[in-house]
Amino acid sequence: MQKIHNINSCKWAREFTSDFLFSQSDSEDEGEEQVVTRHSLTKDETFICCCHPNLEHDESLKFKLMFSNSNEKGDFSLYSKNNQPGKLEDLTGYEIGQSIFKGQQIYGRNKSMYKLYQHLCKLKNTRIIQMCGEQGMGKTTLAKQMGNYVYERGHFRKKIVYETFRNITSITTFMTKIKGENCSIEKLCQQNQYDYVLYILDDCDQLIDQNKKNIQQKLRQIIENTNYIKFLLITQENKRLEMQETSIHIGPLDKIDAAKIFIEDSRDFLFKKYLDCYELANHPIFEQFLLSPGLVKTAA
């Protein structure tokens, strides 16, 4: 059985529990360790998955809290009466395989994913989320993976739209991509007044720089005349639209996460000792360039 890290050896689990106010304890079952925490307000027991660094897996699923005694549709239960301890029981009622974007493995973005999930699905008053960071940080991959994640779990089932605006500065083109060729904003709002719709709008820097007031006006009109439409804007710089939006910054990877990507892409060519991501993370190569997923893959 693959050993799972405990709270003392897992940096991600320590940061997660610290940031989101959990009390911490460890438990062992048949040699398998897990981070067991208790929420500071609700006192619910929560189990956080934290896989061994050499075990290939999708880290974007780790931020999902798994309550031990949940009967709510849309939740996950790690421990249940009907299953053996440690087996994840899906209570969502949705087919997990129903993705809308091609999935990619993600490393080192757990807290960013968790914050994005909160603003998309839990905080109803957040209608515009801006995800910013330098080119190559994996913002588009992160947004699409989150689109898959929320769609598979029943959120934004009406529609999730992805559009890119690289080298596009026309406000007319912008609005056509959002509302369609033969549809007015009024009709769009009327048709989607009570629908959960997510627009993922990528590479918006030039567009916003040249049309900021117009974009503010159009987005405000849509938001004020619908209940649940949300916009996820992907930019390199924080554009500060002043529309009560929230901003999530995506920065360089930690060395350990860069090492995981490096191993994944060059496993067959590495010396045996460097197949341990903690050993590889200390290599001088990770001091020589900005640790973005794109540059790490190029170096590998």
Residue pairs with C-beta under 8 A, 6 or more apart in sequence:
1 30
1 31
1 32
2 51
2 52
2 55
3 31
3 32
3 33
3 52
4 32
4 33
4 34
4 49
4 50
4 51
4 52
5 13
5 33
5 35
5 50
5 51
5 52
5 53
6 13
6 26
6 33
6 34
6 35
7 13
7 14
7 17
7 24
7 25
7 26
7 35
8 26
10 35
10 50
11 254
11 256
12 50
12 62
12 110
13 35
13 48
13 50
15 111
16 22
16 48
16 63
16 110
16 111
16 114
17 23
17 24
17 35
17 37
17 48
19 111
20 114
21 39
21 40
21 41
22 37
22 38
22 39
22 40
22 46
23 37
23 38
23 40
24 35
24 36
24 37
25 36
25 37
25 38
26 33
26 34
26 35
26 36
27 33
27 34
27 36
29 85
29 86
32 86
34 47
34 48
34 49
34 50
34 86
35 47
35 48
35 50
36 45
36 46
36 47
37 45
37 46
37 47
37 48
38 44
38 45
38 46
39 46
44 67
44 68
44 69
45 67
45 68
45 69
46 65
46 66
46 67
46 68
47 66
47 68
47 78
47 79
48 62
48 65
48 66
49 61
49 62
49 66
49 78
50 62
51 57
51 62
53 256
53 260
53 276
53 277
53 278
54 263
54 275
54 276
54 277
56 105
56 264
57 105
58 103
58 105
58 106
59 105
59 106
59 107
59 108
59 109
59 110
60 106
60 109
60 110
60 113
60 142
60 145
60 146
60 149
61 149
62 110
63 110
63 111
63 113
63 114
63 117
64 76
64 117
66 75
66 76
66 77
66 78
66 88
67 75
67 76
67 77
67 78
68 77
68 78
68 79
69 77
70 76
70 77
70 91
71 91
72 91
73 91
73 92
73 93
74 91
74 92
74 93
74 153
74 154
75 91
75 92
76 88
76 89
76 90
76 91
76 92
77 88
77 89
77 91
78 86
78 87
78 88
78 89
79 85
79 86
80 87
80 89
82 89
83 89
90 96
92 152
92 153
92 154
93 154
94 152
94 153
94 154
95 152
96 152
97 152
98 151
98 152
99 148
99 151
99 152
100 147
100 148
100 151
100 160
101 144
101 145
101 147
101 148
101 162
102 144
103 145
103 148
104 141
104 144
104 145
105 264
106 113
106 138
106 141
106 142
106 145
107 253
107 257
107 260
107 261
107 293
108 253
108 254
108 256
108 257
108 258
108 260
109 138
109 142
109 250
112 142
112 248
112 250
113 142
113 145
113 146
113 149
115 248
116 129
116 131
116 142
116 143
116 146
116 232
116 248
117 146
117 149
117 150
119 126
119 129
119 246
119 248
120 126
120 129
120 146
120 150
120 155
120 156
120 198
120 230
120 232
121 150
121 155
124 228
125 244
126 230
126 244
126 245
126 246
127 223
127 229
127 230
127 231
127 243
127 244
127 245
128 219
128 223
128 230
128 231
128 233
128 241
128 243
128 244
128 245
128 246
129 230
129 231
129 232
129 233
129 245
129 246
129 247
129 248
130 232
130 233
130 234
130 235
130 238
130 239
130 241
130 245
130 246
130 247
130 248
131 139
131 142
131 143
131 232
131 233
131 234
131 235
131 247
131 248
131 250
132 139
132 234
132 235
132 236
132 237
132 238
132 239
132 247
132 248
132 249
132 250
133 139
133 236
133 249
133 250
133 251
134 236
134 290
134 292
135 236
135 292
135 294
136 290
136 292
136 293
136 294
136 295
137 250
137 251
137 252
137 292
137 293
137 294
138 250
138 292
138 293
138 294
139 202
139 234
139 250
140 202
140 234
141 293
142 250
143 162
143 200
143 202
143 232
143 234
144 162
144 200
146 232
147 156
147 160
147 162
147 198
147 200
150 156
150 160
150 198
151 157
151 160
155 196
155 198
156 196
156 197
156 198
156 230
157 196
158 192
158 195
158 196
158 197
159 192
159 195
159 197
159 198
160 197
160 198
160 200
161 178
161 197
161 198
161 199
161 200
162 200
162 202
163 177
163 178
163 199
163 200
163 201
163 202
164 202
164 203
165 173
165 174
165 177
165 201
165 202
165 203
165 204
165 206
165 207
166 202
166 203
166 206
167 206
168 174
168 206
168 207
169 206
169 207
169 210
169 211
171 207
171 211
171 214
171 215
171 218
174 207
174 211
174 215
174 218
175 185
175 218
178 188
178 199
178 218
178 222
179 185
179 187
179 188
180 188
185 218
185 221
185 222
186 225
188 222
189 221
189 222
189 225
189 226
192 226
192 229
193 225
193 226
193 227
194 226
194 227
194 228
195 226
195 228
195 229
196 228
196 229
197 226
197 228
197 229
197 230
198 229
198 230
198 231
198 232
199 229
199 230
199 231
199 232
200 232
200 234
201 231
201 232
201 233
201 234
202 234
203 234
203 235
204 233
204 234
204 235
204 239
205 235
205 236
205 237
205 239
207 215
208 215
208 233
208 235
208 239
208 241
209 239
212 239
212 241
215 241
216 241
216 242
216 243
219 231
219 241
219 243
220 243
222 229
223 229
223 243
233 239
233 241
233 245
238 247
238 249
252 290
252 291
252 292
253 261
253 291
253 292
253 293
253 296
254 291
255 281
255 282
255 286
255 291
256 277
256 278
256 281
257 291
258 281
258 286
258 291
258 296
259 277
259 278
259 280
259 281
259 283
259 286
260 277
261 293
261 296
261 297
261 300
262 280
262 296
262 299
262 300
263 270
263 274
263 275
263 277
263 280
264 300
265 296
265 297
265 300
266 300
267 275
270 280
273 279
274 280
274 283
285 299
289 295
289 299
